């Protein structure tokens, strides 16, 4: 049994190395690759992905998993051995349903689609991506058909991002959340808007990047095992547990863009950097779901990074970096500026209160596309209509509309967005538990000290990697299932004080 387990690990290590080599090529494509490299990059990614798929779905992996059932039963559920076999079997049973030919074809298409989007977005040219998006939608439906017996055509995609969840689950959570959010948004936007001019000035790019790096180093992001680069749409990626990289996007006339992108992606990076190093080269060396991953980016970006206590410590430092812009701006005015609530067009720039409305719009449009109720050619107008209905705004162009997010242009349609809102909800659930264990965390944040919070998160979430399902992890850490109570309490408390609701 030990020999068979070692053989399984060796096979998995080869698969992970191929997948992570592909991730390195994808990172390069999104950061430094010249546009002329797109065609070759598509072939390279397709080859690596096909090799990884073939190796993982090899019948010998299935035979090893079957032979290791007694070995799994000999070990505790929480053990590395039992967890690795359990997670590998789950992944294997999904992977064998998807033909290698599809994986290869999808990677070639995604590379072309991403490059077209990167060129089309600044030109506000949806027509340039329309045919590629039609093909993406066809492939997304094709992917769903590999999984028989689904309740909704989006379910295989949602399960791929947030294991164990279905469209019906997301609809229920979103319905409950919308009922709570709409009155809060209405009460706030009926007031005079907060003044966000303090962050809408000219800020030198290098100084913005330097300040963001200072903060995330204090958080605990390890630059000996990571780095930060610029990209069109910020993301985190990993090539090993010793090489977890982040990206950001900087605007010279908006301090919030680069700073909070940096804090957000650092949260993702710290999650991956905190995984048990012994998991390296296995499916356990990964975050368990998009929702849990987003809970960490939102914790560090919003619960910590947009808190008044945080800025009591860092605002004097920020003023020192940007004396001309901020010397006469009071802390409370700056705090209100970075927490301004308003109906807006851009998801990544949205405030905490309206952010989830952006996610719900995208989720609903994904369902409509997959169900066949919406054609790709009508997507821009459907986008505008939903924004007018939900947020009272209409984008002046498609660059700030249907072209603003990369997700549909660099992957499949479905399961792309719900994790952002699930992450907001989970962030409050996890943070509440951290406070119960260490009530002095807010005072430490005011002193620019984050070790207690970071260590608690590592010990209770990060170290486990993908050992447990999202539901199992939630129950282990919070003692119960997903629910919106603490998140709504957090929003009402914070924004009730800011806007005197």
C-alpha positions as CSV (number, residue, x, y, z in Angstrom):
1,X,0.0,0.0,0.0
2,X,2.8,2.4,0.8
3,X,4.4,1.7,-2.6
4,X,1.1,2.3,-4.4
5,X,0.6,5.5,-2.5
6,X,4.1,6.7,-3.4
7,X,3.4,5.8,-7.0
8,X,0.2,7.9,-7.0
9,X,2.1,10.8,-5.5
10,X,4.7,10.6,-8.2
11,X,2.1,10.6,-10.9
12,X,0.3,13.6,-9.3
13,X,3.6,15.5,-9.0
14,X,4.1,15.2,-12.8
15,X,0.6,16.4,-13.5
16,X,1.0,19.4,-11.1
17,X,4.3,20.3,-12.7
18,X,2.7,20.4,-16.1
19,X,-0.2,22.5,-14.9
20,X,2.0,25.0,-13.1
21,X,4.3,25.3,-16.1
22,X,1.2,26.2,-18.1
23,X,0.3,28.8,-15.3
24,X,3.7,30.4,-15.8
25,X,3.0,30.8,-19.5
26,X,-0.4,32.3,-18.7
27,X,1.2,34.8,-16.2
28,X,3.7,35.9,-18.9
29,X,0.9,36.3,-21.4
30,X,-1.0,38.6,-19.0
31,X,2.1,40.7,-18.0
32,X,5.0,40.8,-20.4
33,X,4.3,38.8,-23.6
34,X,4.2,40.9,-26.8
35,X,0.9,40.5,-28.8
36,X,2.7,38.7,-31.5
37,X,3.3,35.7,-29.3
38,X,-0.4,34.9,-28.9
39,X,-0.7,32.2,-31.6
40,X,2.4,30.2,-30.4
41,X,1.3,30.7,-26.8
42,X,-2.0,29.1,-27.5
43,X,-0.3,26.0,-29.0
44,X,2.1,25.8,-26.0
45,X,-0.7,26.0,-23.5
46,X,-2.8,23.5,-25.3
47,X,0.1,21.0,-25.4
48,X,0.8,21.4,-21.7
49,X,-2.8,21.2,-20.7
50,X,-3.4,18.1,-22.9
51,X,-0.3,16.4,-21.5
52,X,-1.6,17.1,-17.9
53,X,-5.1,15.9,-18.8
54,X,-3.8,12.7,-20.3
55,X,-1.5,11.9,-17.4
56,X,-4.2,12.6,-14.8
57,X,-6.9,10.6,-16.5
58,X,-4.7,7.7,-17.3
59,X,-6.5,4.5,-16.3
60,X,-3.6,3.5,-14.1
61,X,-4.5,6.5,-11.8
62,X,-8.0,5.0,-11.5
63,X,-6.6,1.6,-10.7
64,X,-4.3,3.1,-8.0
65,X,-7.2,4.9,-6.4
66,X,-9.3,1.7,-6.3
67,X,-6.4,-0.3,-4.9
68,X,-5.8,2.4,-2.2
69,X,-9.4,2.3,-0.7
70,X,-8.3,0.0,2.2
71,X,-5.2,2.3,2.7
72,X,-7.5,5.3,2.9
73,X,-9.8,3.6,5.4
74,X,-6.8,2.9,7.6
75,X,-6.1,6.6,8.1
76,X,-8.1,9.3,9.9
77,X,-10.3,11.4,7.7
78,X,-8.2,14.5,8.4
79,X,-4.9,12.8,7.6
80,X,-2.7,13.7,4.6
81,X,-3.1,10.2,3.1
82,X,-6.9,10.0,3.4
83,X,-7.3,13.6,2.2
84,X,-5.1,13.2,-0.8
85,X,-6.8,10.0,-2.0
86,X,-10.3,11.5,-1.4
87,X,-9.5,14.8,-3.2
88,X,-7.7,13.0,-6.1
89,X,-10.7,10.6,-6.6
90,X,-13.1,13.5,-6.7
91,X,-11.0,15.4,-9.2
92,X,-10.3,12.3,-11.2
93,X,-14.0,11.4,-11.6
94,X,-14.7,14.8,-12.9
95,X,-11.6,14.9,-15.2
96,X,-12.3,11.6,-16.9
97,X,-15.5,13.0,-18.2
98,X,-13.7,15.8,-20.2
99,X,-11.9,14.6,-23.4
100,X,-8.3,15.7,-23.8
101,X,-9.2,17.0,-27.3
102,X,-11.6,19.5,-25.7
103,X,-9.0,20.6,-23.1
104,X,-6.5,21.3,-25.9
105,X,-9.1,23.0,-28.1
106,X,-10.3,25.2,-25.3
107,X,-6.8,26.4,-24.4
108,X,-6.0,27.4,-27.9
109,X,-9.3,29.3,-28.1
110,X,-8.9,31.0,-24.7
111,X,-5.5,32.3,-25.6
112,X,-6.8,33.8,-28.9
113,X,-9.9,35.1,-27.1
114,X,-7.9,36.8,-24.3
115,X,-5.6,38.6,-26.8
116,X,-8.6,39.8,-28.8
117,X,-10.2,41.1,-25.6
118,X,-6.9,42.9,-24.6
119,X,-6.9,44.6,-28.0
120,X,-10.6,45.3,-28.2
121,X,-11.3,46.7,-24.8
122,X,-9.3,49.9,-25.1
123,X,-10.8,50.4,-28.6
124,X,-14.4,49.9,-27.2
125,X,-14.9,47.2,-29.9
126,X,-17.3,44.5,-28.8
127,X,-17.7,43.4,-32.5
128,X,-14.0,42.3,-32.4
129,X,-14.7,39.7,-29.7
130,X,-18.3,38.7,-30.6
131,X,-17.4,35.7,-32.7
132,X,-14.9,34.4,-30.2
133,X,-17.5,34.8,-27.4
134,X,-20.0,32.8,-29.4
135,X,-17.5,30.0,-29.7
136,X,-16.8,30.3,-25.9
137,X,-20.5,29.9,-25.2
138,X,-20.7,26.9,-27.5
139,X,-17.8,25.3,-25.7
140,X,-19.3,26.2,-22.3
141,X,-22.4,24.3,-23.2
142,X,-20.4,21.5,-24.5
143,X,-18.5,21.3,-21.2
144,X,-21.8,21.0,-19.3
145,X,-22.9,18.1,-21.5
146,X,-19.9,16.1,-20.3
147,X,-21.7,15.9,-16.9
148,X,-25.0,14.1,-17.1
149,X,-27.8,14.5,-14.6
150,X,-27.2,18.2,-13.7
151,X,-30.1,20.2,-12.4
152,X,-29.1,23.4,-14.3
153,X,-26.7,23.7,-17.2
154,X,-24.6,26.1,-15.2
155,X,-24.1,23.6,-12.3
156,X,-21.0,21.9,-13.7
157,X,-19.3,25.3,-14.0
158,X,-20.4,26.4,-10.6
159,X,-19.2,23.2,-9.0
160,X,-15.8,23.6,-10.8
161,X,-15.3,27.0,-9.0
162,X,-17.2,26.4,-5.8
163,X,-17.4,22.6,-5.2
164,X,-20.8,21.3,-3.9
165,X,-22.8,24.4,-5.0
166,X,-25.5,24.6,-7.7
167,X,-27.3,27.4,-9.4
168,X,-30.3,26.9,-7.1
169,X,-28.0,27.4,-4.1
170,X,-26.6,30.6,-5.5
171,X,-30.0,31.9,-6.4
172,X,-31.2,31.4,-2.8
173,X,-28.2,33.1,-1.2
174,X,-28.4,36.0,-3.7
175,X,-32.2,36.4,-3.1
176,X,-31.7,36.7,0.6
177,X,-28.8,39.1,0.2
178,X,-30.6,41.3,-2.3
179,X,-33.5,41.8,0.2
180,X,-31.1,43.1,2.8
181,X,-28.9,45.1,0.5
182,X,-31.4,47.1,-1.6
183,X,-32.8,49.1,1.4
184,X,-29.3,49.9,2.6
185,X,-28.2,51.1,-0.8
186,X,-31.4,53.1,-1.2
187,X,-31.0,54.8,2.2
188,X,-27.4,55.7,1.4
189,X,-27.7,57.0,-2.1
190,X,-30.6,59.2,-1.2
191,X,-28.1,61.2,0.8
192,X,-25.5,63.6,-0.6
193,X,-22.6,61.6,-2.0
194,X,-19.4,61.5,0.0
195,X,-16.6,63.6,-1.4
196,X,-14.0,61.3,-3.0
197,X,-11.8,64.0,-4.4
198,X,-9.0,63.2,-1.9
199,X,-8.3,59.9,-3.9
200,X,-9.1,61.3,-7.4
201,X,-5.9,63.4,-7.8
202,X,-2.7,62.8,-9.6
203,X,-0.6,60.2,-7.8
204,X,2.8,59.0,-9.2
205,X,2.7,55.4,-10.2
206,X,6.0,54.4,-8.6
207,X,5.0,55.9,-5.2
208,X,1.7,54.1,-5.4
209,X,3.3,50.8,-6.0
210,X,5.9,51.4,-3.2
211,X,3.2,52.2,-0.7
212,X,1.2,49.2,-1.6
213,X,4.2,46.9,-1.3
214,X,5.0,48.4,2.2
215,X,1.5,47.5,3.4
216,X,1.3,44.0,2.1
217,X,4.8,43.2,3.5
218,X,3.4,44.3,6.9
219,X,0.3,42.1,6.3
220,X,2.7,39.1,5.8
221,X,3.0,38.7,2.0
222,X,6.4,37.2,1.6
223,X,8.4,38.8,-1.3
224,X,11.0,36.0,-0.9
225,X,8.3,33.7,-2.3
226,X,6.4,36.2,-4.4
227,X,6.4,39.3,-6.5
228,X,4.0,41.9,-8.0
229,X,3.7,43.0,-11.6
230,X,1.2,45.1,-13.6
231,X,-1.5,43.7,-15.8
232,X,-4.8,44.7,-17.5
233,X,-7.0,42.8,-15.0
234,X,-5.4,42.0,-11.6
235,X,-5.0,38.3,-10.6
236,X,-2.9,36.0,-8.4
237,X,-1.1,32.9,-9.7
238,X,1.1,30.2,-8.3
239,X,3.9,28.2,-9.8
240,X,4.8,26.4,-6.5
241,X,4.2,27.0,-2.8
242,X,7.5,28.9,-2.9
243,X,6.5,31.1,-5.9
244,X,3.1,32.8,-5.5
245,X,2.8,36.0,-7.6
246,X,0.3,38.8,-7.7
247,X,-0.5,41.6,-10.2
248,X,-2.1,45.0,-9.9
249,X,-3.5,47.8,-12.1
250,X,-2.6,51.4,-11.4
251,X,-4.4,54.6,-12.3
252,X,-2.5,57.8,-11.9
253,X,-5.7,59.8,-11.2
254,X,-7.2,57.3,-8.7
255,X,-5.3,56.2,-5.7
256,X,-7.9,53.5,-4.8
257,X,-7.4,51.4,-8.0
258,X,-3.9,50.3,-7.5
259,X,-3.8,50.3,-3.7
260,X,-6.9,48.1,-3.1
261,X,-6.1,45.8,-6.0
262,X,-2.7,45.2,-4.4
263,X,-4.3,44.5,-1.0
264,X,-6.9,42.3,-2.6
265,X,-4.5,40.1,-4.6
266,X,-2.1,39.9,-1.6
267,X,-5.0,38.3,0.3
268,X,-5.2,35.6,-2.4
269,X,-1.4,35.2,-2.3
270,X,-1.2,34.9,1.5
271,X,-3.8,32.1,1.4
272,X,-1.7,30.0,-1.1
273,X,1.6,30.9,0.7
274,X,0.1,29.5,4.0
275,X,-0.7,26.1,2.6
276,X,1.1,23.2,4.3
277,X,4.4,22.8,2.4
278,X,4.2,19.0,2.6
279,X,1.2,19.3,0.1
280,X,3.5,20.5,-2.7
281,X,3.0,18.7,-6.0
282,X,-0.4,17.4,-5.1
283,X,-4.1,18.5,-5.6
284,X,-4.1,19.5,-1.9
285,X,-1.7,22.4,-2.6
286,X,-4.4,24.7,-3.7
287,X,-7.3,26.9,-2.4
288,X,-10.4,24.9,-2.1
289,X,-12.9,27.2,-3.9
290,X,-13.3,30.6,-5.4
291,X,-15.5,31.6,-2.5
292,X,-13.0,30.7,0.2
293,X,-10.3,32.3,-1.9
294,X,-12.2,35.5,-2.2
295,X,-13.0,35.5,1.5
296,X,-9.3,36.1,2.0
297,X,-8.8,38.8,-0.6
298,X,-11.9,40.6,0.8
299,X,-10.7,40.3,4.4
300,X,-7.4,42.0,3.7
301,X,-8.8,44.5,1.2
302,X,-12.0,45.5,2.9
303,X,-12.4,44.4,6.5
304,X,-8.8,45.3,7.3
305,X,-7.7,47.7,4.5
306,X,-10.8,49.9,4.4
307,X,-11.2,50.1,8.2
308,X,-10.7,53.3,10.2
309,X,-8.3,51.6,12.6
310,X,-6.1,50.6,9.7
311,X,-5.8,54.1,8.5
312,X,-5.2,55.6,11.9
313,X,-1.8,53.9,11.5
314,X,-1.2,54.2,7.8
315,X,-2.7,57.5,6.9
316,X,0.3,59.5,8.2
317,X,2.6,57.3,6.2
318,X,0.4,57.9,3.1
319,X,0.4,61.6,3.7
320,X,4.2,61.4,3.9
321,X,4.4,59.8,0.5
322,X,1.9,62.2,-1.1
323,X,2.3,65.5,0.8
324,X,1.1,67.7,-1.9
325,X,-2.1,65.8,-2.5
326,X,-3.0,64.8,1.1
327,X,-1.4,67.2,3.6
328,X,-4.6,69.2,4.1
329,X,-7.0,66.2,4.0
330,X,-8.2,65.0,7.4
331,X,-8.2,61.3,8.2
332,X,-12.0,61.2,8.5
333,X,-12.4,62.8,5.1
334,X,-10.0,60.3,3.6
335,X,-11.8,57.4,5.3
336,X,-15.1,58.5,3.9
337,X,-13.6,58.9,0.4
338,X,-12.3,55.3,0.3
339,X,-15.6,54.0,1.6
340,X,-17.9,56.2,-0.6
341,X,-21.1,54.4,-1.6
342,X,-22.5,55.2,-5.0
343,X,-24.1,53.6,-7.9
344,X,-21.2,52.9,-10.3
345,X,-20.4,51.1,-13.5
346,X,-17.2,49.2,-12.7
347,X,-17.3,46.1,-10.5
348,X,-13.7,46.2,-9.4
349,X,-14.1,49.9,-8.3
350,X,-17.4,49.3,-6.6
351,X,-17.9,50.0,-2.9
352,X,-18.7,47.2,-0.4
353,X,-22.4,47.9,-0.3
354,X,-23.2,47.9,-4.0
355,X,-20.5,45.4,-5.1
356,X,-22.7,42.4,-4.8
357,X,-25.3,43.9,-7.2
358,X,-22.6,43.9,-9.9
359,X,-21.9,40.2,-9.2
360,X,-25.6,39.3,-9.3
361,X,-26.0,41.0,-12.7
362,X,-23.2,39.0,-14.2
363,X,-24.4,35.7,-12.6
364,X,-27.9,36.2,-14.1
365,X,-26.4,37.1,-17.5
366,X,-24.3,33.9,-17.4
367,X,-27.5,31.8,-16.7
368,X,-29.3,33.5,-19.5
369,X,-26.5,32.9,-22.0
370,X,-26.2,29.2,-21.0
371,X,-29.9,28.6,-21.0
372,X,-30.2,30.1,-24.5
373,X,-32.4,33.0,-23.4
374,X,-29.8,35.5,-24.5
375,X,-27.7,35.6,-27.6
376,X,-24.2,36.9,-27.6
377,X,-25.0,39.7,-30.1
378,X,-27.6,41.0,-27.6
379,X,-25.3,40.8,-24.6
380,X,-24.1,44.5,-24.6
381,X,-27.7,45.8,-24.6
382,X,-28.8,43.2,-22.0
383,X,-25.9,44.5,-19.8
384,X,-27.0,48.1,-20.2
385,X,-30.6,47.2,-19.4
386,X,-29.7,45.4,-16.2
387,X,-27.4,48.2,-15.0
388,X,-30.2,50.7,-15.6
389,X,-32.7,48.5,-13.7
390,X,-30.4,47.6,-10.7
391,X,-28.1,50.6,-10.4
392,X,-29.8,53.4,-12.4
393,X,-26.8,53.8,-14.7
394,X,-26.0,53.2,-18.3
395,X,-22.4,52.8,-19.4
396,X,-21.4,55.3,-22.1
397,X,-19.5,52.5,-24.0
398,X,-18.8,48.7,-23.9
399,X,-15.4,49.2,-22.4
400,X,-17.1,50.1,-19.2
401,X,-19.8,47.7,-19.9
402,X,-19.6,44.1,-21.2
403,X,-15.9,44.4,-21.9
404,X,-14.8,45.4,-18.5
405,X,-14.2,41.9,-17.0
406,X,-11.7,39.4,-18.4
407,X,-13.5,36.3,-17.2
408,X,-15.7,35.4,-20.3
409,X,-12.8,36.2,-22.6
410,X,-10.2,34.0,-21.0
411,X,-12.1,30.9,-20.0
412,X,-15.6,29.4,-20.0
413,X,-18.9,31.1,-19.3
414,X,-20.4,30.0,-16.1
415,X,-19.3,29.9,-12.5
416,X,-17.1,32.9,-13.1
417,X,-18.5,35.5,-10.6
418,X,-20.6,34.0,-7.7
419,X,-17.4,33.4,-5.7
420,X,-16.9,37.1,-5.2
421,X,-20.1,37.4,-3.3
422,X,-19.7,34.1,-1.5
423,X,-16.3,35.4,-0.5
424,X,-17.7,38.6,1.0
425,X,-20.1,36.5,3.1
426,X,-17.4,34.0,4.2
427,X,-15.0,36.8,5.1
428,X,-17.3,38.1,7.8
429,X,-18.0,34.6,9.1
430,X,-14.3,33.8,9.4
431,X,-13.3,37.2,10.8
432,X,-16.0,36.9,13.5
433,X,-14.4,33.7,14.6
434,X,-10.9,35.3,14.6
435,X,-12.3,38.1,16.9
436,X,-13.8,35.5,19.2
437,X,-10.4,33.9,19.6
438,X,-8.5,37.2,19.7
439,X,-10.7,40.2,20.7
440,X,-7.6,42.5,20.5
441,X,-7.2,42.1,16.7
442,X,-8.8,45.6,16.0
443,X,-6.4,47.3,18.5
444,X,-3.5,45.5,16.8
445,X,-4.6,46.7,13.4
446,X,-4.5,50.2,14.7
447,X,-0.9,49.7,15.5
448,X,-0.1,48.2,12.1
449,X,0.4,44.7,13.5
450,X,-1.3,41.8,11.7
451,X,0.6,38.8,12.9
452,X,-2.2,37.6,15.2
453,X,-4.9,37.8,12.5
454,X,-2.6,36.3,9.8
455,X,-1.5,33.4,12.1
456,X,-5.1,32.6,13.1
457,X,-6.0,32.5,9.4
458,X,-3.0,30.3,8.5
459,X,-3.7,27.9,11.3
460,X,-7.5,27.6,10.7
461,X,-7.8,28.1,6.9
462,X,-4.7,28.4,4.9
463,X,-2.7,25.4,6.2
464,X,-5.5,23.0,5.1
465,X,-5.2,23.9,1.4
466,X,-7.8,21.7,-0.4
467,X,-8.1,19.0,2.2
468,X,-11.7,19.8,3.0
469,X,-14.7,20.8,0.9
470,X,-15.9,24.4,1.4
471,X,-18.8,23.2,3.5
472,X,-16.5,21.1,5.7
473,X,-14.1,24.0,6.1
474,X,-16.9,26.4,7.1
475,X,-18.3,24.0,9.6
476,X,-14.8,23.3,11.1
477,X,-14.0,27.0,11.4
478,X,-17.4,28.6,12.2
479,X,-19.4,25.7,13.6
480,X,-22.2,26.0,10.9
481,X,-23.1,26.4,7.3
482,X,-22.9,29.5,5.0
483,X,-25.3,32.3,6.2
484,X,-25.4,36.1,5.6
485,X,-26.0,37.3,9.2
486,X,-22.5,38.5,10.1
487,X,-21.9,40.0,6.7
488,X,-25.1,42.1,6.9
489,X,-24.2,43.1,10.5
490,X,-20.8,44.2,9.3
491,X,-22.2,46.4,6.6
492,X,-25.0,47.9,8.7
493,X,-22.5,48.7,11.5
494,X,-19.8,50.2,9.4
495,X,-22.0,52.1,6.9
496,X,-24.6,52.9,9.5
497,X,-22.0,54.9,11.3
498,X,-20.5,56.5,8.1
499,X,-23.9,57.5,6.8
500,X,-25.8,57.9,10.1
501,X,-28.5,55.5,9.0
